[in-house]
């Protein structure tokens, strides 16, 4: 698999848009597109390193020098198991990911109100 294909596959695996990846690595959507399409083949090392850290893979895997990276998405960045479990659920569940994105910019009072609403809903539905 070529470098651009790996970048695209990992981005999609993590449920990210080209805009989101671009923002996280400090570039533009157009540049990410060019990386993925192989138009830009000499990806700067700081961008390779940023993507490798973001996706939990080695830079050599992204570059196509390693055929396998057993640690895809498994980078240990959480201090406690509950946080890791929640992050995994968000990563694997599109609805939870959408919920987190929709609520990430709420102020603390609105967030508390939203949490209370979810609790009431769960009580009514018997969960």
C-alpha atoms as one frame of an Amber mdcrd trajectory, in Angstrom:
protein
   0.000   0.000   0.000   1.369   3.403  -0.968   1.953   6.191   1.528  -1.076
   8.191   0.381  -3.324   5.148   0.566  -2.152   4.455   4.120  -2.832   8.036
   5.173  -6.336   7.911   3.683  -7.106   4.479   5.168  -6.003   5.564   8.644
  -7.895   8.854   8.416 -11.059   6.990   7.460 -10.473   4.319  10.101 -10.376
   7.092  12.705 -13.532   8.667  11.281 -11.828  11.911  10.340 -12.449  14.244
   7.435  -9.606  15.728   5.429 -10.370  19.063   7.126 -10.073  17.505  10.597
  -6.777  15.800   9.771  -5.433  19.001   8.230  -6.290  20.964  11.362  -4.657
  18.412  13.651  -1.383  18.345  11.711  -1.266  22.031  10.836  -1.909  22.051
   7.107  -4.793  22.477   4.660  -7.470  20.112   3.350  -5.997  20.527  -0.132
  -2.574  19.399   1.078  -4.053  16.340   2.821  -5.862  15.522  -0.440  -2.557
  15.804  -2.319  -0.836  13.512   0.216  -3.596  10.927  -0.167  -3.633  11.085
  -3.968   0.164  10.856  -4.227   0.414  14.301  -5.817   2.768  15.351  -3.022
   5.163  12.471  -2.507   7.746  14.245  -0.361   5.630  14.708   2.779   7.526
  16.828   5.325   8.898  14.797   8.222   7.045  16.911  10.810   3.739  16.038
   9.106   4.626  12.321   8.945   5.525  12.403  12.641   2.305  14.251  13.544
   0.154  11.765  11.625   2.026   8.780  13.069   1.457  10.090  16.601  -2.180
  10.874  15.875  -2.904   7.425  14.431  -0.689   5.479  16.834   1.538   4.010
  14.115   5.233   4.243  13.359   6.478   6.799  10.832   8.043   3.923   8.886
   4.610   2.303   8.543   3.158   5.544   7.153   6.059   5.868   4.721   5.435
   2.340   3.468   8.763   0.983   4.719   6.998  -1.503   7.038   4.210  -3.658
   5.642   2.555  -4.093   9.009   2.156  -2.077  12.136   0.677  -4.165  14.908
  -0.005  -1.065  16.992  -2.435   0.752  14.693  -4.617   2.862  16.928  -3.221
   1.213  20.036  -0.952   3.989  21.243  -1.129   4.026  25.037  -2.108   7.565
  25.958  -4.597   7.058  28.783  -3.743   6.965  32.467  -6.711   4.903  33.545
  -8.646   1.988  32.043 -12.057   3.700  32.214 -10.878   6.626  30.072  -9.324
   4.203  27.596 -12.555   2.195  27.433 -14.639   5.330  26.830 -12.254   6.526
  24.116 -12.460   3.115  22.431 -16.272   3.209  22.522 -16.314   6.684  20.986
 -13.877   5.562  18.317 -15.940   2.491  17.407 -19.450   3.969  17.683 -20.375
   6.618  15.105 -23.348   7.827  17.177 -21.214   8.406  20.256 -18.579  10.136
  18.145 -21.255  12.450  16.702 -22.628  13.096  20.191 -19.172  14.035  21.481
 -18.517  16.343  18.531 -21.895  18.030  19.005 -21.362  18.598  22.731 -17.649
  19.401  22.913 -18.122  23.193  22.826 -20.973  23.418  25.329 -20.410  25.584
  28.369 -20.376  23.714  31.710 -23.979  24.611  32.613 -25.346  23.449  29.253
 -23.259  20.283  29.457 -24.649  19.505  32.930 -28.200  20.081  31.647 -27.518
  17.760  28.704 -26.128  15.040  30.996 -29.196  15.359  33.235 -31.451  14.971
  30.184 -29.641  11.781  29.170 -30.002  10.403  32.708 -33.759  11.114  32.688
 -34.082   9.451  29.279 -32.197   6.368  30.483 -34.430   6.126  33.579 -37.574
   6.333  31.462 -36.348   3.715  29.027 -35.347   1.365  31.860 -31.600   1.302
  31.216
